[in-house]
Amino acid sequence: MHTPNTPALSDKRLTLVWVILSAITLAQLLVLVGDSPGHLNPNAVATFSIILISLFKVRLIIREFMEVRHAPPWLRWGTDAWLATTAVGLLGTYMIGMA
């Protein structure tokens, strides 16, 4: 148990994950802005990497904020399988659209 003056380890962990997610979001924006501030210049590499990074962010949110990290193994594997299926679907659709 923790007192109000000393946050629990899980509170610190969630804060750290939130900071990481915020930093990743800002990095994604910088990737899109690139060399021309004020204008978004999406390209295939940037879009592909942003989709992958976004999926990583979703996994962090599922594991940390939805507390799947403490769930039974079948639920952890199930959420990872769902995320992998989503990744294949998104990236496959994007690649088909580029053709």
Secondary structure as GFF3:
##gff-version 3
##sequence-region A 1 99
A	DSSP	alpha_helix	9	33	.	.	.	ID=ss1
A	DSSP	alpha_helix	44	60	.	.	.	ID=ss2
A	DSSP	pi_helix	61	65	.	.	.	ID=ss3
A	DSSP	three_ten_helix	68	70	.	.	.	ID=ss4
A	DSSP	alpha_helix	73	98	.	.	.	ID=ss5
###
